[in-house]
Amino acid sequence: MTHADIRTLDKSRARHVWDVADYCRRAGIHKAEEKRLIKVLGRYASSHELQMNIVRPQSRIR
């Protein structure tokens, strides 16, 4: 493992990481879906990972 100098890190690549349970609570996602997301992604994930893995009910188009 090599030492990384924190002053030389590229801050433009930094991402916000969410606690999956907190994200689900804020977004109003059902508990069963929250448990599935924790299984799939782990305890923490980026908002993009969460949005891409949420299963939304299919809407009926007439």
Predicted model as a PDB file, atoms N, CA, C, CB and O in Angstrom, pLDDT in the B-factor column:
MODEL        1                                                                  
ATOM      1  N   MET A   1       0.849  -1.172   0.000  1.00 63.00           N  
ATOM      2  CA  MET A   1       0.000   0.000   0.000  1.00 63.00           C  
ATOM      3  C   MET A   1       0.895   1.235   0.000  1.00 63.00           C  
ATOM      4  CB  MET A   1      -0.966  -0.002   1.222  1.00 63.00           C  
ATOM      5  O   MET A   1       1.898   1.286   0.712  1.00 63.00           O  
ATOM      6  N   THR A   2       0.523   2.227  -0.803  1.00 75.00           N  
ATOM      7  CA  THR A   2       1.328   3.439  -0.885  1.00 75.00           C  
ATOM      8  C   THR A   2       0.621   4.576  -0.166  1.00 75.00           C  
ATOM      9  CB  THR A   2       1.606   3.817  -2.354  1.00 75.00           C  
ATOM     10  O   THR A   2      -0.600   4.585  -0.005  1.00 75.00           O  
ATOM     11  N   HIS A   3       1.418   5.510   0.249  1.00 79.00           N  
ATOM     12  CA  HIS A   3       0.897   6.669   0.956  1.00 79.00           C  
ATOM     13  C   HIS A   3       0.392   7.693  -0.056  1.00 79.00           C  
ATOM     14  CB  HIS A   3       1.979   7.288   1.875  1.00 79.00           C  
ATOM     15  O   HIS A   3       1.078   7.994  -1.033  1.00 79.00           O  
ATOM     16  N   ALA A   4      -0.811   8.230   0.178  1.00 75.00           N  
ATOM     17  CA  ALA A   4      -1.380   9.255  -0.703  1.00 75.00           C  
ATOM     18  C   ALA A   4      -1.389  10.584   0.040  1.00 75.00           C  
ATOM     19  CB  ALA A   4      -2.825   8.869  -1.169  1.00 75.00           C  
ATOM     20  O   ALA A   4      -1.918  10.689   1.147  1.00 75.00           O  
ATOM     21  N   ASP A   5      -0.801  11.584  -0.578  1.00 78.00           N  
ATOM     22  CA  ASP A   5      -0.792  12.914   0.017  1.00 78.00           C  
ATOM     23  C   ASP A   5      -2.162  13.551  -0.232  1.00 78.00           C  
ATOM     24  CB  ASP A   5       0.366  13.799  -0.575  1.00 78.00           C  
ATOM     25  O   ASP A   5      -2.576  13.700  -1.382  1.00 78.00           O  
ATOM     26  N   ILE A   6      -2.852  13.920   0.822  1.00 73.00           N  
ATOM     27  CA  ILE A   6      -4.213  14.437   0.720  1.00 73.00           C  
ATOM     28  C   ILE A   6      -4.275  15.763  -0.043  1.00 73.00           C  
ATOM     29  CB  ILE A   6      -4.802  14.615   2.107  1.00 73.00           C  
ATOM     30  O   ILE A   6      -5.314  16.095  -0.615  1.00 73.00           O  
ATOM     31  N   ARG A   7      -3.197  16.508  -0.058  1.00 79.00           N  
ATOM     32  CA  ARG A   7      -3.196  17.789  -0.761  1.00 79.00           C  
ATOM     33  C   ARG A   7      -3.145  17.620  -2.268  1.00 79.00           C  
ATOM     34  CB  ARG A   7      -2.028  18.629  -0.308  1.00 79.00           C  
ATOM     35  O   ARG A   7      -3.494  18.544  -3.003  1.00 79.00           O  
ATOM     36  N   THR A   8      -2.715  16.451  -2.746  1.00 78.00           N  
ATOM     37  CA  THR A   8      -2.592  16.245  -4.191  1.00 78.00           C  
ATOM     38  C   THR A   8      -3.779  15.477  -4.784  1.00 78.00           C  
ATOM     39  CB  THR A   8      -1.304  15.502  -4.495  1.00 78.00           C  
ATOM     40  O   THR A   8      -3.802  15.219  -5.988  1.00 78.00           O  
ATOM     41  N   LEU A   9      -4.752  15.113  -3.966  1.00 70.00           N  
ATOM     42  CA  LEU A   9      -5.905  14.376  -4.471  1.00 70.00           C  
ATOM     43  C   LEU A   9      -6.791  15.275  -5.325  1.00 70.00           C  
ATOM     44  CB  LEU A   9      -6.711  13.783  -3.312  1.00 70.00           C  
ATOM     45  O   LEU A   9      -6.930  16.467  -5.050  1.00 70.00           O  
ATOM     46  N   ASP A  10      -7.381  14.698  -6.352  1.00 70.00           N  
ATOM     47  CA  ASP A  10      -8.271  15.427  -7.255  1.00 70.00           C  
ATOM     48  C   ASP A  10      -9.662  15.502  -6.631  1.00 70.00           C  
ATOM     49  CB  ASP A  10      -8.328  14.746  -8.658  1.00 70.00           C  
ATOM     50  O   ASP A  10     -10.351  14.488  -6.527  1.00 70.00           O  
ATOM     51  N   LYS A  11     -10.072  16.693  -6.218  1.00 69.00           N  
ATOM     52  CA  LYS A  11     -11.355  16.853  -5.536  1.00 69.00           C  
ATOM     53  C   LYS A  11     -12.537  16.836  -6.495  1.00 69.00           C  
ATOM     54  CB  LYS A  11     -11.361  18.140  -4.755  1.00 69.00           C  
ATOM     55  O   LYS A  11     -13.676  16.703  -6.047  1.00 69.00           O  
ATOM     56  N   SER A  12     -12.309  16.963  -7.781  1.00 69.00           N  
ATOM     57  CA  SER A  12     -13.411  16.947  -8.730  1.00 69.00           C  
ATOM     58  C   SER A  12     -14.003  15.544  -8.862  1.00 69.00           C  
ATOM     59  CB  SER A  12     -12.942  17.454 -10.094  1.00 69.00           C  
ATOM     60  O   SER A  12     -15.144  15.403  -9.304  1.00 69.00           O  
ATOM     61  N   ARG A  13     -13.266  14.522  -8.494  1.00 68.00           N  
ATOM     62  CA  ARG A  13     -13.755  13.149  -8.578  1.00 68.00           C  
ATOM     63  C   ARG A  13     -14.420  12.691  -7.291  1.00 68.00           C  
ATOM     64  CB  ARG A  13     -12.622  12.218  -8.919  1.00 68.00           C  
ATOM     65  O   ARG A  13     -14.879  11.553  -7.206  1.00 68.00           O  
ATOM     66  N   ALA A  14     -14.478  13.551  -6.299  1.00 67.00           N  
ATOM     67  CA  ALA A  14     -15.101  13.183  -5.025  1.00 67.00           C  
ATOM     68  C   ALA A  14     -16.607  13.028  -5.217  1.00 67.00           C  
ATOM     69  CB  ALA A  14     -14.799  14.245  -3.933  1.00 67.00           C  
ATOM     70  O   ALA A  14     -17.235  13.805  -5.936  1.00 67.00           O  
ATOM     71  N   ARG A  15     -17.183  12.003  -4.558  1.00 76.00           N  
ATOM     72  CA  ARG A  15     -18.609  11.745  -4.661  1.00 76.00           C  
ATOM     73  C   ARG A  15     -19.206  11.713  -3.266  1.00 76.00           C  
ATOM     74  CB  ARG A  15     -18.885  10.420  -5.412  1.00 76.00           C  
ATOM     75  O   ARG A  15     -18.545  11.341  -2.296  1.00 76.00           O  
ATOM     76  N   HIS A  16     -20.464  12.108  -3.185  1.00 84.00           N  
ATOM     77  CA  HIS A  16     -21.175  12.020  -1.921  1.00 84.00           C  
ATOM     78  C   HIS A  16     -21.627  10.580  -1.728  1.00 84.00           C  
ATOM     79  CB  HIS A  16     -22.386  13.002  -1.880  1.00 84.00           C  
ATOM     80  O   HIS A  16     -22.246   9.997  -2.618  1.00 84.00           O  
ATOM     81  N   VAL A  17     -21.323  10.014  -0.584  1.00 92.00           N  
ATOM     82  CA  VAL A  17     -21.717   8.644  -0.280  1.00 92.00           C  
ATOM     83  C   VAL A  17     -22.810   8.686   0.770  1.00 92.00           C  
ATOM     84  CB  VAL A  17     -20.504   7.795   0.208  1.00 92.00           C  
ATOM     85  O   VAL A  17     -22.667   9.344   1.800  1.00 92.00           O  
ATOM     86  N   TRP A  18     -23.914   7.976   0.507  1.00 92.00           N  
ATOM     87  CA  TRP A  18     -25.073   7.956   1.387  1.00 92.00           C  
ATOM     88  C   TRP A  18     -25.087   6.701   2.241  1.00 92.00           C  
ATOM     89  CB  TRP A  18     -26.357   8.053   0.577  1.00 92.00           C  
ATOM     90  O   TRP A  18     -24.605   5.649   1.821  1.00 92.00           O  
ATOM     91  N   ASP A  19     -25.637   6.814   3.429  1.00 95.00           N  
ATOM     92  CA  ASP A  19     -26.029   5.658   4.209  1.00 95.00           C  
ATOM     93  C   ASP A  19     -27.327   5.184   3.550  1.00 95.00           C  
ATOM     94  CB  ASP A  19     -26.208   5.998   5.775  1.00 95.00           C  
ATOM     95  O   ASP A  19     -28.274   5.961   3.431  1.00 95.00           O  
ATOM     96  N   VAL A  20     -27.381   3.923   3.123  1.00 95.00           N  
ATOM     97  CA  VAL A  20     -28.515   3.425   2.345  1.00 95.00           C  
ATOM     98  C   VAL A  20     -29.822   3.567   3.131  1.00 95.00           C  
ATOM     99  CB  VAL A  20     -28.288   1.954   1.951  1.00 95.00           C  
ATOM    100  O   VAL A  20     -30.839   3.960   2.561  1.00 95.00           O  
ATOM    101  N   ALA A  21     -29.808   3.254   4.420  1.00 95.00           N  
ATOM    102  CA  ALA A  21     -31.023   3.353   5.230  1.00 95.00           C  
ATOM    103  C   ALA A  21     -31.503   4.806   5.310  1.00 95.00           C  
ATOM    104  CB  ALA A  21     -30.772   2.795   6.647  1.00 95.00           C  
ATOM    105  O   ALA A  21     -32.703   5.069   5.229  1.00 95.00           O  
ATOM    106  N   ASP A  22     -30.574   5.738   5.469  1.00 95.00           N  
ATOM    107  CA  ASP A  22     -30.930   7.155   5.544  1.00 95.00           C  
ATOM    108  C   ASP A  22     -31.505   7.638   4.211  1.00 95.00           C  
ATOM    109  CB  ASP A  22     -29.698   8.002   5.933  1.00 95.00           C  
ATOM    110  O   ASP A  22     -32.489   8.377   4.192  1.00 95.00           O  
ATOM    111  N   TYR A  23     -30.905   7.228   3.114  1.00 94.00           N  
ATOM    112  CA  TYR A  23     -31.396   7.611   1.791  1.00 94.00           C  
ATOM    113  C   TYR A  23     -32.816   7.095   1.577  1.00 94.00           C  
ATOM    114  CB  TYR A  23     -30.460   7.074   0.690  1.00 94.00           C  
ATOM    115  O   TYR A  23     -33.677   7.823   1.083  1.00 94.00           O  
ATOM    116  N   CYS A  24     -33.060   5.844   1.947  1.00 93.00           N  
ATOM    117  CA  CYS A  24     -34.387   5.247   1.765  1.00 93.00           C  
ATOM    118  C   CYS A  24     -35.426   5.957   2.626  1.00 93.00           C  
ATOM    119  CB  CYS A  24     -34.355   3.748   2.107  1.00 93.00           C  
ATOM    120  O   CYS A  24     -36.556   6.170   2.188  1.00 93.00           O  
ATOM    121  N   ARG A  25     -35.054   6.317   3.830  1.00 94.00           N  
ATOM    122  CA  ARG A  25     -35.984   7.019   4.710  1.00 94.00           C  
ATOM    123  C   ARG A  25     -36.337   8.380   4.123  1.00 94.00           C  
ATOM    124  CB  ARG A  25     -35.382   7.181   6.121  1.00 94.00           C  
ATOM    125  O   ARG A  25     -37.505   8.766   4.132  1.00 94.00           O  
ATOM    126  N   ARG A  26     -35.353   9.111   3.614  1.00 93.00           N  
ATOM    127  CA  ARG A  26     -35.596  10.436   3.036  1.00 93.00           C  
ATOM    128  C   ARG A  26     -36.405  10.363   1.744  1.00 93.00           C  
ATOM    129  CB  ARG A  26     -34.276  11.138   2.772  1.00 93.00           C  
ATOM    130  O   ARG A  26     -37.217  11.245   1.462  1.00 93.00           O  
ATOM    131  N   ALA A  27     -36.178   9.298   0.953  1.00 91.00           N  
ATOM    132  CA  ALA A  27     -36.852   9.173  -0.334  1.00 91.00           C  
ATOM    133  C   ALA A  27     -38.203   8.476  -0.226  1.00 91.00           C  
ATOM    134  CB  ALA A  27     -35.974   8.423  -1.298  1.00 91.00           C  
ATOM    135  O   ALA A  27     -38.929   8.387  -1.217  1.00 91.00           O  
ATOM    136  N   GLY A  28     -38.553   7.979   0.960  1.00 91.00           N  
ATOM    137  CA  GLY A  28     -39.835   7.315   1.146  1.00 91.00           C  
ATOM    138  C   GLY A  28     -39.893   5.932   0.515  1.00 91.00           C  
ATOM    139  O   GLY A  28     -40.942   5.507   0.029  1.00 91.00           O  
ATOM    140  N   ILE A  29     -38.777   5.240   0.523  1.00 91.00           N  
ATOM    141  CA  ILE A  29     -38.693   3.907  -0.068  1.00 91.00           C  
ATOM    142  C   ILE A  29     -39.103   2.866   0.967  1.00 91.00           C  
ATOM    143  CB  ILE A  29     -37.262   3.623  -0.594  1.00 91.00           C  
ATOM    144  O   ILE A  29     -38.741   2.978   2.139  1.00 91.00           O  
ATOM    145  N   HIS A  30     -39.850   1.862   0.545  1.00 91.00           N  
ATOM    146  CA  HIS A  30     -40.389   0.819   1.415  1.00 91.00           C  
ATOM    147  C   HIS A  30     -39.254   0.032   2.091  1.00 91.00           C  
ATOM    148  CB  HIS A  30     -41.297  -0.136   0.607  1.00 91.00           C  
ATOM    149  O   HIS A  30     -38.162  -0.097   1.537  1.00 91.00           O  
ATOM    150  N   LYS A  31     -39.531  -0.491   3.298  1.00 94.00           N  
ATOM    151  CA  LYS A  31     -38.526  -1.232   4.080  1.00 94.00           C  
ATOM    152  C   LYS A  31     -37.995  -2.458   3.335  1.00 94.00           C  
ATOM    153  CB  LYS A  31     -39.123  -1.668   5.414  1.00 94.00           C  
ATOM    154  O   LYS A  31     -36.802  -2.754   3.412  1.00 94.00           O  
ATOM    155  N   ALA A  32     -38.864  -3.172   2.617  1.00 93.00           N  
ATOM    156  CA  ALA A  32     -38.414  -4.360   1.885  1.00 93.00           C  
ATOM    157  C   ALA A  32     -37.404  -3.974   0.806  1.00 93.00           C  
ATOM    158  CB  ALA A  32     -39.616  -5.097   1.252  1.00 93.00           C  
ATOM    159  O   ALA A  32     -36.410  -4.668   0.598  1.00 93.00           O  
ATOM    160  N   GLU A  33     -37.667  -2.865   0.126  1.00 93.00           N  
ATOM    161  CA  GLU A  33     -36.745  -2.376  -0.899  1.00 93.00           C  
ATOM    162  C   GLU A  33     -35.439  -1.915  -0.261  1.00 93.00           C  
ATOM    163  CB  GLU A  33     -37.384  -1.225  -1.701  1.00 93.00           C  
ATOM    164  O   GLU A  33     -34.366  -2.114  -0.830  1.00 93.00           O  
ATOM    165  N   GLU A  34     -35.526  -1.305   0.907  1.00 94.00           N  
ATOM    166  CA  GLU A  34     -34.325  -0.877   1.633  1.00 94.00           C  
ATOM    167  C   GLU A  34     -33.445  -2.075   1.972  1.00 94.00           C  
ATOM    168  CB  GLU A  34     -34.709  -0.121   2.921  1.00 94.00           C  
ATOM    169  O   GLU A  34     -32.229  -2.017   1.791  1.00 94.00           O  
ATOM    170  N   LYS A  35     -34.036  -3.148   2.457  1.00 95.00           N  
ATOM    171  CA  LYS A  35     -33.270  -4.360   2.799  1.00 95.00           C  
ATOM    172  C   LYS A  35     -32.602  -4.940   1.561  1.00 95.00           C  
ATOM    173  CB  LYS A  35     -34.186  -5.420   3.449  1.00 95.00           C  
ATOM    174  O   LYS A  35     -31.456  -5.386   1.620  1.00 95.00           O  
ATOM    175  N   ARG A  36     -33.326  -4.933   0.427  1.00 94.00           N  
ATOM    176  CA  ARG A  36     -32.754  -5.450  -0.816  1.00 94.00           C  
ATOM    177  C   ARG A  36     -31.560  -4.607  -1.270  1.00 94.00           C  
ATOM    178  CB  ARG A  36     -33.823  -5.488  -1.918  1.00 94.00           C  
ATOM    179  O   ARG A  36     -30.546  -5.139  -1.720  1.00 94.00           O  
ATOM    180  N   LEU A  37     -31.697  -3.288  -1.146  1.00 95.00           N  
ATOM    181  CA  LEU A  37     -30.593  -2.402  -1.542  1.00 95.00           C  
ATOM    182  C   LEU A  37     -29.366  -2.607  -0.657  1.00 95.00           C  
ATOM    183  CB  LEU A  37     -31.040  -0.935  -1.479  1.00 95.00           C  
ATOM    184  O   LEU A  37     -28.236  -2.574  -1.143  1.00 95.00           O  
ATOM    185  N   ILE A  38     -29.588  -2.818   0.636  1.00 95.00           N  
ATOM    186  CA  ILE A  38     -28.459  -3.058   1.540  1.00 95.00           C  
ATOM    187  C   ILE A  38     -27.763  -4.361   1.177  1.00 95.00           C  
ATOM    188  CB  ILE A  38     -28.932  -3.095   3.010  1.00 95.00           C  
ATOM    189  O   ILE A  38     -26.537  -4.449   1.251  1.00 95.00           O  
ATOM    190  N   LYS A  39     -28.537  -5.384   0.781  1.00 95.00           N  
ATOM    191  CA  LYS A  39     -27.936  -6.651   0.347  1.00 95.00           C  
ATOM    192  C   LYS A  39     -27.107  -6.460  -0.913  1.00 95.00           C  
ATOM    193  CB  LYS A  39     -29.023  -7.705   0.102  1.00 95.00           C  
ATOM    194  O   LYS A  39     -26.003  -6.992  -1.031  1.00 95.00           O  
ATOM    195  N   VAL A  40     -27.651  -5.695  -1.853  1.00 94.00           N  
ATOM    196  CA  VAL A  40     -27.002  -5.518  -3.152  1.00 94.00           C  
ATOM    197  C   VAL A  40     -25.783  -4.598  -3.061  1.00 94.00           C  
ATOM    198  CB  VAL A  40     -27.998  -4.958  -4.163  1.00 94.00           C  
ATOM    199  O   VAL A  40     -24.718  -4.916  -3.589  1.00 94.00           O  
ATOM    200  N   LEU A  41     -25.945  -3.458  -2.391  1.00 94.00           N  
ATOM    201  CA  LEU A  41     -24.918  -2.415  -2.418  1.00 94.00           C  
ATOM    202  C   LEU A  41     -24.061  -2.340  -1.161  1.00 94.00           C  
ATOM    203  CB  LEU A  41     -25.564  -1.097  -2.637  1.00 94.00           C  
ATOM    204  O   LEU A  41     -22.961  -1.788  -1.191  1.00 94.00           O  
ATOM    205  N   GLY A  42     -24.550  -2.885  -0.073  1.00 95.00           N  
ATOM    206  CA  GLY A  42     -23.844  -2.728   1.194  1.00 95.00           C  
ATOM    207  C   GLY A  42     -24.439  -1.568   1.966  1.00 95.00           C  
ATOM    208  O   GLY A  42     -25.462  -1.010   1.567  1.00 95.00           O  
ATOM    209  N   ARG A  43     -23.810  -1.204   3.061  1.00 95.00           N  
ATOM    210  CA  ARG A  43     -24.354  -0.182   3.950  1.00 95.00           C  
ATOM    211  C   ARG A  43     -24.266   1.229   3.371  1.00 95.00           C  
ATOM    212  CB  ARG A  43     -23.636  -0.227   5.269  1.00 95.00           C  
ATOM    213  O   ARG A  43     -25.108   2.074   3.673  1.00 95.00           O  
ATOM    214  N   TYR A  44     -23.254   1.491   2.543  1.00 95.00           N  
ATOM    215  CA  TYR A  44     -23.040   2.827   1.976  1.00 95.00           C  
ATOM    216  C   TYR A  44     -22.934   2.723   0.458  1.00 95.00           C  
ATOM    217  CB  TYR A  44     -21.760   3.487   2.571  1.00 95.00           C  
ATOM    218  O   TYR A  44     -22.361   1.771  -0.074  1.00 95.00           O  
ATOM    219  N   ALA A  45     -23.498   3.721  -0.236  1.00 94.00           N  
ATOM    220  CA  ALA A  45     -23.444   3.747  -1.701  1.00 94.00           C  
ATOM    221  C   ALA A  45     -23.593   5.176  -2.192  1.00 94.00           C  
ATOM    222  CB  ALA A  45     -24.546   2.847  -2.314  1.00 94.00           C  
ATOM    223  O   ALA A  45     -24.112   6.041  -1.486  1.00 94.00           O  
ATOM    224  N   SER A  46     -23.131   5.411  -3.410  1.00 92.00           N  
ATOM    225  CA  SER A  46     -23.297   6.743  -3.997  1.00 92.00           C  
ATOM    226  C   SER A  46     -24.748   6.914  -4.444  1.00 92.00           C  
ATOM    227  CB  SER A  46     -22.318   6.955  -5.200  1.00 92.00           C  
ATOM    228  O   SER A  46     -25.468   5.930  -4.615  1.00 92.00           O  
ATOM    229  N   SER A  47     -25.170   8.148  -4.629  1.00 89.00           N  
ATOM    230  CA  SER A  47     -26.555   8.406  -5.019  1.00 89.00           C  
ATOM    231  C   SER A  47     -26.848   7.805  -6.395  1.00 89.00           C  
ATOM    232  CB  SER A  47     -26.839   9.921  -5.026  1.00 89.00           C  
ATOM    233  O   SER A  47     -27.965   7.352  -6.644  1.00 89.00           O  
ATOM    234  N   HIS A  48     -25.867   7.797  -7.279  1.00 91.00           N  
ATOM    235  CA  HIS A  48     -26.070   7.216  -8.604  1.00 91.00           C  
ATOM    236  C   HIS A  48     -26.314   5.715  -8.500  1.00 91.00           C  
ATOM    237  CB  HIS A  48     -24.858   7.497  -9.508  1.00 91.00           C  
ATOM    238  O   HIS A  48     -27.214   5.193  -9.158  1.00 91.00           O  
ATOM    239  N   GLU A  49     -25.533   5.013  -7.689  1.00 93.00           N  
ATOM    240  CA  GLU A  49     -25.737   3.580  -7.499  1.00 93.00           C  
ATOM    241  C   GLU A  49     -27.125   3.294  -6.934  1.00 93.00           C  
ATOM    242  CB  GLU A  49     -24.662   3.006  -6.571  1.00 93.00           C  
ATOM    243  O   GLU A  49     -27.792   2.349  -7.356  1.00 93.00           O  
ATOM    244  N   LEU A  50     -27.551   4.109  -5.986  1.00 93.00           N  
ATOM    245  CA  LEU A  50     -28.874   3.924  -5.393  1.00 93.00           C  
ATOM    246  C   LEU A  50     -29.977   4.136  -6.418  1.00 93.00           C  
ATOM    247  CB  LEU A  50     -29.066   4.876  -4.218  1.00 93.00           C  
ATOM    248  O   LEU A  50     -30.905   3.332  -6.506  1.00 93.00           O  
ATOM    249  N   GLN A  51     -29.887   5.199  -7.183  1.00 91.00           N  
ATOM    250  CA  GLN A  51     -30.925   5.506  -8.162  1.00 91.00           C  
ATOM    251  C   GLN A  51     -31.015   4.442  -9.245  1.00 91.00           C  
ATOM    252  CB  GLN A  51     -30.665   6.860  -8.792  1.00 91.00           C  
ATOM    253  O   GLN A  51     -32.108   4.145  -9.725  1.00 91.00           O  
ATOM    254  N   MET A  52     -29.888   3.865  -9.636  1.00 92.00           N  
ATOM    255  CA  MET A  52     -29.888   2.864 -10.691  1.00 92.00           C  
ATOM    256  C   MET A  52     -30.389   1.504 -10.205  1.00 92.00           C  
ATOM    257  CB  MET A  52     -28.498   2.721 -11.260  1.00 92.00           C  
ATOM    258  O   MET A  52     -30.776   0.670 -11.023  1.00 92.00           O  
ATOM    259  N   ASN A  53     -30.392   1.263  -8.893  1.00 93.00           N  
ATOM    260  CA  ASN A  53     -30.785  -0.034  -8.365  1.00 93.00           C  
ATOM    261  C   ASN A  53     -32.144  -0.054  -7.688  1.00 93.00           C  
ATOM    262  CB  ASN A  53     -29.768  -0.498  -7.408  1.00 93.00           C  
ATOM    263  O   ASN A  53     -32.584  -1.110  -7.234  1.00 93.00           O  
ATOM    264  N   ILE A  54     -32.815   1.074  -7.608  1.00 90.00           N  
ATOM    265  CA  ILE A  54     -34.146   1.106  -7.010  1.00 90.00           C  
ATOM    266  C   ILE A  54     -35.140   0.546  -8.023  1.00 90.00           C  
ATOM    267  CB  ILE A  54     -34.542   2.557  -6.576  1.00 90.00           C  
ATOM    268  O   ILE A  54     -35.163   0.960  -9.182  1.00 90.00           O  
ATOM    269  N   VAL A  55     -35.963  -0.404  -7.567  1.00 85.00           N  
ATOM    270  CA  VAL A  55     -36.998  -0.981  -8.427  1.00 85.00           C  
ATOM    271  C   VAL A  55     -38.274  -0.202  -8.177  1.00 85.00           C  
ATOM    272  CB  VAL A  55     -37.202  -2.521  -8.152  1.00 85.00           C  
ATOM    273  O   VAL A  55     -38.826  -0.218  -7.077  1.00 85.00           O  
ATOM    274  N   ARG A  56     -38.733   0.479  -9.211  1.00 80.00           N  
ATOM    275  CA  ARG A  56     -39.958   1.263  -9.108  1.00 80.00           C  
ATOM    276  C   ARG A  56     -41.119   0.472  -9.697  1.00 80.00           C  
ATOM    277  CB  ARG A  56     -39.804   2.627  -9.826  1.00 80.00           C  
ATOM    278  O   ARG A  56     -40.933  -0.235 -10.688  1.00 80.00           O  
ATOM    279  N   PRO A  57     -42.290   0.572  -9.125  1.00 74.00           N  
ATOM    280  CA  PRO A  57     -43.436  -0.124  -9.697  1.00 74.00           C  
ATOM    281  C   PRO A  57     -43.750   0.411 -11.090  1.00 74.00           C  
ATOM    282  CB  PRO A  57     -44.659   0.017  -8.785  1.00 74.00           C  
ATOM    283  O   PRO A  57     -43.681   1.614 -11.341  1.00 74.00           O  
ATOM    284  N   GLN A  58     -44.095  -0.500 -11.983  1.00 75.00           N  
ATOM    285  CA  GLN A  58     -44.382  -0.110 -13.355  1.00 75.00           C  
ATOM    286  C   GLN A  58     -45.739   0.588 -13.416  1.00 75.00           C  
ATOM    287  CB  GLN A  58     -44.356  -1.340 -14.294  1.00 75.00           C  
ATOM    288  O   GLN A  58     -46.720   0.106 -12.851  1.00 75.00           O  
ATOM    289  N   SER A  59     -45.784   1.708 -14.095  1.00 78.00           N  
ATOM    290  CA  SER A  59     -47.048   2.430 -14.227  1.00 78.00           C  
ATOM    291  C   SER A  59     -47.834   1.878 -15.411  1.00 78.00           C  
ATOM    292  CB  SER A  59     -46.800   3.951 -14.399  1.00 78.00           C  
ATOM    293  O   SER A  59     -47.258   1.479 -16.423  1.00 78.00           O  
ATOM    294  N   ARG A  60     -49.137   1.862 -15.273  1.00 77.00           N  
ATOM    295  CA  ARG A  60     -49.992   1.361 -16.353  1.00 77.00           C  
ATOM    296  C   ARG A  60     -50.347   2.505 -17.283  1.00 77.00           C  
ATOM    297  CB  ARG A  60     -51.278   0.697 -15.790  1.00 77.00           C  
ATOM    298  O   ARG A  60     -50.902   3.519 -16.859  1.00 77.00           O  
ATOM    299  N   ILE A  61     -50.026   2.334 -18.537  1.00 78.00           N  
ATOM    300  CA  ILE A  61     -50.337   3.326 -19.548  1.00 78.00           C  
ATOM    301  C   ILE A  61     -51.485   2.804 -20.385  1.00 78.00           C  
ATOM    302  CB  ILE A  61     -49.102   3.647 -20.428  1.00 78.00           C  
ATOM    303  O   ILE A  61     -51.446   1.679 -20.882  1.00 78.00           O  
ATOM    304  N   ARG A  62     -52.490   3.616 -20.534  1.00 71.00           N  
ATOM    305  CA  ARG A  62     -53.660   3.178 -21.304  1.00 71.00           C  
ATOM    306  C   ARG A  62     -53.524   3.549 -22.751  1.00 71.00           C  
ATOM    307  CB  ARG A  62     -54.933   3.776 -20.742  1.00 71.00           C  
ATOM    308  O   ARG A  62     -54.415   3.260 -23.549  1.00 71.00           O  
TER     309      ARG A  62                                                      
ENDMDL                                                                          
END                                                                             
